[in-house]
Amino acid sequence: MNRNNGRLLVAAATAALVMATAQARAAESLTVTSWGGGYQEGQKKVYFDPFAAKTGIKIVEESYSGENAKIKAQVDADDVTWDVVDVDSNMIATGCDEGLFEVLDYSKIADRSKFVEGSATDCAIGTIVVTTVFAYDTTVLPQAPSAVTDIFDLEKLPGKRGLWKRPYVNLEWALIADGVAAKDVYTTLATPEGVDRAFKKLDTIKKDVVWWEAGAQPAQLLADKEVVMSSAWSGRIQAAISTDKKPFKIVWDAQALDFNFWAIPKGAKHLEDSYKFIAFASDAATMAEQSKYSAYGPTNSDAAKLIAPAVLETLPTAPEHMKSILVYDAKFWGEHGEDLTKRFNNWLAQ
C-alpha cells in the first residue's frame, strides 16, 4: 500500500466513524414519563416533539399514575429506565428525602431565581402552576365577592358554597379568613390551637356547604345554581368560561398555588440529555407555548411577557393574580395530612 492510499483509507475510516457517531447520536432516545391523557398530549406538542426536532434526541413516552413506588423500584434495583418524570408536589416532598431523585444542578437548567416561589426545589423544577381558587356565577350574586373572607360571610353573600371534601386548602383558607397572614398559615396550622381555630371558622359555614369530590363538579354546581360560589381548580373553571361560555368569574385572592415538576430519577442512564430536556422545557419561550393548550400557568416568570395579554389574564400566574397567593406546602401535608384528614372526616360526620 502506498502512502497516498493509506491516507485515503484513514480519511475514509475517519469519515465513517464521524458518520456512525452522528447516526448513533441521532438515534439516541430519552424516556420521559408523564400522566397520560390530554395533559401528556399537550406536552408532546410543546416539549417532546420540538425538543426532538432541535436536538435529534428521540423522546420515548411512557405514562403512569404518579406512583413513587414505581420510581423507587427502579432506583432500588439500580435499573433506572425512566430519564425524566413529571411528578407532583407530594411525590417530591417525600421522594427527595428518600433519595429517589437527583439533586439538580441549576447551572445546567436555568436561573433558579426566575421561578415562581415554591416551584424550584432541590430535586425538581416546576413545569406548570395549578391552583385552587373560588368562583361565582355573575348572574346570581348581586354583589361580587372579592376575597376569601367572602366565602365565610353568609350575611353579606347568603347562599350555598361548594368546597372540596378534603381538608386541603379549606383549613388554610379558614385561617386566612380568620385573620392569619398567608405566610403564617402553616406555622399556625402546625399547632393544636391553630387546628382548632381553623375548624371553628369552618363551623360558621358548615350548614351551607355543598361538598364536591371530582374536579368537574364545581362548574356543574354553579351552572345548576346549587351553589352561589365554589372552590375549584382554576383550569376547570377557566375551561367552563372560555369553552362553554359560562357566566362565571374567578376570584384569585389567596389562590393556593401547587405545581407539577420535572425530576430525574436517581441513577438515570442519560443524565446529561435529561438536563438538556429539562433546560429546554424550562425556557420561558417554551413555557409560553403551553398556554396555547391549557390554562395552567408557567413557572418561569419571564414567560408572562411572551404570552398574549388576553391569554395571560386567564392564567394563575398573571402578575395581577399573583398579588395575593398561598403556596401549598406539600411537606406539611405529608407530615400532618393523615391526622388532619381523620379529624376533618370526623368533623364532617358530626
C-alpha positions as CSV (number, residue, x, y, z in Angstrom):
1,M,0.0,0.0,0.0
2,N,1.4,3.4,-0.9
3,R,1.4,6.3,1.4
4,N,-1.4,8.1,-0.5
5,N,-3.7,5.1,-0.4
6,G,-3.0,4.8,3.3
7,R,-4.1,8.4,3.8
8,L,-7.2,7.8,1.8
9,L,-8.1,4.8,3.9
10,V,-7.5,6.7,7.1
11,A,-9.6,9.6,5.9
12,A,-12.4,7.2,4.8
13,A,-12.3,5.5,8.2
14,T,-12.4,8.8,10.0
15,A,-15.4,10.0,7.9
16,A,-17.2,6.7,8.5
17,L,-16.5,7.0,12.3
18,V,-17.9,10.5,12.3
19,M,-21.0,9.5,10.4
20,A,-21.5,6.5,12.6
21,T,-21.2,8.7,15.7
22,A,-23.7,11.2,14.2
23,Q,-26.1,8.4,13.4
24,A,-25.8,6.9,16.8
25,R,-26.3,10.4,18.4
26,A,-29.4,10.9,16.2
27,A,-30.7,7.5,17.2
28,E,-30.3,8.2,21.0
29,S,-33.5,8.4,22.9
30,L,-34.7,9.8,26.2
31,T,-37.6,8.2,28.1
32,V,-40.0,10.8,29.6
33,T,-42.8,9.6,31.8
34,S,-45.9,11.7,32.5
35,W,-49.6,11.4,33.4
36,G,-51.1,10.4,30.1
37,G,-54.3,11.7,28.5
38,G,-54.8,15.2,27.2
39,Y,-52.2,16.6,29.6
40,Q,-49.4,14.5,28.0
41,E,-50.7,15.1,24.5
42,G,-50.2,18.8,25.2
43,Q,-46.7,18.1,26.4
44,K,-45.9,16.2,23.2
45,K,-46.8,19.3,21.2
46,V,-45.0,21.8,23.5
47,Y,-42.0,19.8,24.7
48,F,-41.4,16.4,23.3
49,D,-41.6,16.9,19.5
50,P,-39.9,20.4,19.5
51,F,-37.0,19.0,21.6
52,A,-36.6,16.0,19.4
53,A,-36.6,18.3,16.3
54,K,-34.0,20.6,17.9
55,T,-31.6,18.0,19.3
56,G,-32.1,14.8,17.3
57,I,-32.8,13.0,20.6
58,K,-35.9,10.9,20.3
59,I,-38.4,11.1,23.1
60,V,-39.9,7.8,24.2
61,E,-43.1,8.5,26.1
62,E,-44.4,6.4,29.0
63,S,-47.2,7.2,31.4
64,Y,-48.1,6.3,34.9
65,S,-50.5,7.4,37.7
66,G,-48.0,9.1,39.9
67,E,-46.7,6.2,41.9
68,N,-43.4,6.9,43.7
69,A,-43.2,3.1,44.2
70,K,-42.5,2.6,40.5
71,I,-39.6,5.0,40.7
72,K,-38.3,3.5,43.9
73,A,-38.4,0.0,42.4
74,Q,-36.1,1.2,39.6
75,V,-33.8,3.1,41.9
76,D,-33.5,0.2,44.4
77,A,-32.8,-2.3,41.6
78,D,-30.2,0.0,40.1
79,D,-32.0,-0.4,36.8
80,V,-33.5,3.1,36.1
81,T,-35.3,3.1,32.7
82,W,-37.0,6.5,33.1
83,D,-34.9,9.5,32.4
84,V,-37.3,12.4,33.3
85,V,-40.5,12.1,35.2
86,D,-43.4,14.6,35.6
87,V,-44.2,14.4,39.3
88,D,-46.5,16.3,41.7
89,S,-45.6,18.2,44.8
90,N,-46.5,15.4,47.2
91,M,-44.1,13.0,45.4
92,I,-41.3,15.5,45.7
93,A,-41.9,16.2,49.3
94,T,-41.3,12.5,50.2
95,G,-39.2,11.3,47.2
96,C,-36.4,13.9,47.6
97,D,-35.8,13.0,51.2
98,E,-35.8,9.3,50.3
99,G,-33.1,9.8,47.7
100,L,-35.3,8.8,44.7
101,F,-34.4,11.9,42.6
102,E,-31.2,13.5,41.5
103,V,-30.3,16.8,43.3
104,L,-30.5,19.3,40.4
105,D,-27.6,21.3,39.2
106,Y,-29.4,24.6,38.2
107,S,-26.3,25.8,36.3
108,K,-27.4,23.3,33.6
109,I,-31.0,24.4,33.6
110,A,-31.9,28.0,34.3
111,D,-31.7,30.9,36.7
112,R,-33.4,29.5,39.8
113,S,-34.5,32.9,41.0
114,K,-36.7,33.3,37.9
115,F,-39.1,30.7,39.0
116,V,-42.4,31.2,41.0
117,E,-42.0,30.8,44.7
118,G,-42.0,27.1,45.7
119,S,-41.6,25.8,42.1
120,A,-37.8,25.4,42.0
121,T,-36.8,22.8,44.6
122,D,-33.6,20.9,45.2
123,C,-34.8,17.8,43.4
124,A,-37.3,19.1,40.9
125,I,-38.2,22.2,38.8
126,G,-41.8,23.2,38.2
127,T,-43.4,22.7,34.8
128,I,-46.8,24.1,35.5
129,V,-48.7,26.1,38.2
130,V,-52.0,24.6,39.2
131,T,-54.2,26.5,41.6
132,T,-57.2,26.2,43.8
133,V,-59.4,29.3,43.6
134,F,-63.0,30.1,44.2
135,A,-65.5,31.3,41.6
136,Y,-69.1,32.5,41.3
137,D,-71.9,32.9,38.8
138,T,-72.1,36.6,37.8
139,T,-75.8,36.3,37.0
140,V,-76.7,35.1,40.5
141,L,-74.9,37.2,43.1
142,P,-76.0,40.8,43.3
143,Q,-72.7,41.7,44.9
144,A,-69.4,40.3,43.6
145,P,-67.1,38.5,46.1
146,S,-63.5,39.7,46.0
147,A,-61.7,37.9,48.8
148,V,-61.5,34.5,50.6
149,T,-63.2,36.2,53.6
150,D,-66.4,36.4,51.5
151,I,-66.7,32.6,51.5
152,F,-67.3,32.8,55.2
153,D,-69.6,35.9,55.1
154,L,-73.1,34.5,54.9
155,E,-74.7,37.8,55.9
156,K,-73.1,39.7,53.1
157,L,-73.4,36.9,50.5
158,P,-76.1,34.4,51.5
159,G,-76.3,31.1,49.7
160,K,-74.7,27.7,49.5
161,R,-70.9,27.3,49.0
162,G,-69.2,24.5,47.2
163,L,-66.0,23.2,48.9
164,W,-63.7,20.2,48.2
165,K,-64.5,17.3,50.5
166,R,-60.9,17.3,51.7
167,P,-59.1,19.3,54.4
168,Y,-56.5,20.7,51.9
169,V,-56.9,24.4,51.3
170,N,-60.1,24.6,53.3
171,L,-58.2,24.7,56.6
172,E,-55.7,27.2,55.1
173,W,-58.5,29.5,53.8
174,A,-60.4,29.3,57.1
175,L,-57.3,30.6,58.9
176,I,-56.7,33.4,56.4
177,A,-60.4,34.4,56.7
178,D,-59.9,34.5,60.4
179,G,-57.0,36.9,60.1
180,V,-53.9,34.8,59.7
181,A,-51.4,36.0,57.1
182,A,-50.8,33.6,54.3
183,K,-47.1,33.3,55.1
184,D,-48.0,32.2,58.7
185,V,-50.8,29.7,57.8
186,Y,-48.7,26.5,58.1
187,T,-46.9,27.6,61.2
188,T,-50.3,28.2,62.8
189,L,-51.9,25.0,61.4
190,A,-49.0,23.0,62.9
191,T,-50.3,23.8,66.4
192,P,-53.3,22.3,68.2
193,E,-54.6,25.8,68.7
194,G,-54.3,26.6,65.0
195,V,-56.2,23.5,64.0
196,D,-59.0,24.3,66.5
197,R,-59.1,27.8,65.1
198,A,-59.5,26.6,61.5
199,F,-62.3,24.2,62.3
200,K,-64.1,26.8,64.4
201,K,-64.1,29.1,61.4
202,L,-65.4,26.3,59.1
203,D,-68.1,25.7,61.7
204,T,-69.6,29.1,60.8
205,I,-70.5,27.9,57.2
206,K,-70.8,24.2,57.6
207,K,-74.5,24.0,57.2
208,D,-74.3,26.0,54.0
209,V,-71.6,23.9,52.3
210,V,-72.2,21.5,49.4
211,W,-69.2,19.2,49.3
212,W,-67.7,18.2,45.9
213,E,-65.3,15.3,45.2
214,A,-64.5,15.4,41.5
215,G,-62.9,18.3,39.6
216,A,-65.8,18.7,37.1
217,Q,-68.4,19.2,39.9
218,P,-67.8,22.9,40.9
219,A,-68.6,24.2,37.4
220,Q,-71.7,22.0,37.3
221,L,-72.8,23.1,40.8
222,L,-72.5,26.7,39.7
223,A,-74.3,26.1,36.4
224,D,-77.2,24.3,38.2
225,K,-77.5,27.1,40.7
226,E,-76.9,24.7,43.5
227,V,-74.3,27.0,45.0
228,V,-73.6,30.7,44.6
229,M,-69.8,30.2,44.8
230,S,-67.4,27.3,44.9
231,S,-63.8,26.4,45.3
232,A,-62.4,24.9,42.2
233,W,-59.3,24.1,40.2
234,S,-58.7,27.2,38.1
235,G,-58.2,25.3,34.9
236,R,-61.6,23.7,35.1
237,I,-63.4,26.9,35.7
238,Q,-61.5,28.7,33.0
239,A,-62.5,26.0,30.6
240,A,-66.1,26.5,31.5
241,I,-65.7,30.2,30.9
242,S,-63.7,30.0,27.7
243,T,-65.1,26.9,26.1
244,D,-68.6,26.6,27.5
245,K,-69.2,30.3,27.7
246,K,-70.5,30.1,31.3
247,P,-71.0,33.4,33.1
248,F,-68.5,32.6,35.9
249,K,-65.8,34.7,37.4
250,I,-62.7,33.6,39.2
251,V,-61.6,35.2,42.5
252,W,-57.8,35.0,42.7
253,D,-57.4,36.2,46.2
254,A,-55.3,33.7,48.3
255,Q,-55.2,31.3,45.3
256,A,-53.5,28.2,46.5
257,L,-50.5,27.5,44.2
258,D,-49.4,24.0,43.6
259,F,-47.1,22.6,40.9
260,N,-46.2,19.7,38.7
261,F,-42.4,19.2,38.3
262,W,-39.8,17.7,36.1
263,A,-37.5,15.4,38.1
264,I,-34.7,13.0,37.2
265,P,-34.8,9.6,39.0
266,K,-31.6,8.8,40.9
267,G,-29.2,6.8,38.6
268,A,-30.9,7.8,35.3
269,K,-28.7,6.5,32.5
270,H,-28.8,9.6,30.3
271,L,-28.2,12.3,32.9
272,E,-26.8,15.0,30.6
273,D,-29.5,14.6,28.0
274,S,-32.1,14.7,30.8
275,Y,-30.6,18.0,31.8
276,K,-30.8,19.2,28.2
277,F,-34.5,18.3,28.1
278,I,-35.4,20.0,31.3
279,A,-33.4,23.1,30.3
280,F,-35.4,23.2,27.1
281,A,-38.7,22.7,28.8
282,S,-37.9,25.3,31.4
283,D,-37.1,28.0,28.9
284,A,-39.5,31.0,29.1
285,A,-40.3,30.8,25.4
286,T,-41.1,27.1,25.5
287,M,-43.3,27.6,28.6
288,A,-45.2,30.4,26.9
289,E,-46.2,27.9,24.2
290,Q,-48.0,25.7,26.7
291,S,-50.6,28.4,27.4
292,K,-52.0,27.7,24.0
293,Y,-53.1,24.3,25.1
294,S,-54.1,24.7,28.7
295,A,-54.9,27.3,31.4
296,Y,-52.0,26.1,33.6
297,G,-49.5,28.8,34.5
298,P,-45.9,28.7,33.5
299,T,-43.4,28.5,36.4
300,N,-40.8,30.6,34.7
301,S,-41.8,34.2,35.5
302,D,-40.2,35.5,32.3
303,A,-42.8,33.6,30.2
304,A,-45.5,36.1,31.2
305,K,-44.3,38.8,28.8
306,L,-44.3,36.3,25.9
307,I,-48.0,35.4,26.3
308,A,-50.7,37.3,24.6
309,P,-52.5,39.6,27.2
310,A,-55.9,38.1,26.5
311,V,-54.5,34.6,27.3
312,L,-52.3,35.8,30.2
313,E,-55.3,37.2,32.1
314,T,-56.8,33.7,32.2
315,L,-53.7,32.2,33.9
316,P,-53.0,31.9,37.6
317,T,-49.5,33.4,37.1
318,A,-50.7,36.7,35.5
319,P,-49.0,39.4,37.6
320,E,-52.3,40.8,38.8
321,H,-53.3,37.3,40.1
322,M,-50.1,36.8,42.0
323,K,-50.5,39.7,44.4
324,S,-52.2,37.5,47.0
325,I,-51.2,33.9,47.0
326,L,-50.9,30.9,49.3
327,V,-48.2,28.4,48.3
328,Y,-49.4,24.9,49.1
329,D,-47.0,23.2,51.4
330,A,-46.8,19.5,50.4
331,K,-44.2,18.7,53.1
332,F,-46.6,20.0,55.8
333,W,-49.4,17.8,54.4
334,G,-47.0,14.9,54.2
335,E,-46.3,15.2,57.9
336,H,-49.8,16.2,59.1
337,G,-52.2,15.0,56.4
338,E,-53.2,11.7,58.0
339,D,-54.2,13.3,61.3
340,L,-55.9,16.3,59.8
341,T,-57.8,14.2,57.3
342,K,-59.0,12.0,60.2
343,R,-60.2,15.0,62.1
344,F,-61.8,16.5,59.0
345,N,-63.8,13.4,58.3
346,N,-64.9,13.2,62.0
347,W,-65.9,16.8,61.8
348,L,-68.0,16.2,58.7
349,A,-69.8,13.3,60.4
350,Q,-70.8,15.4,63.4
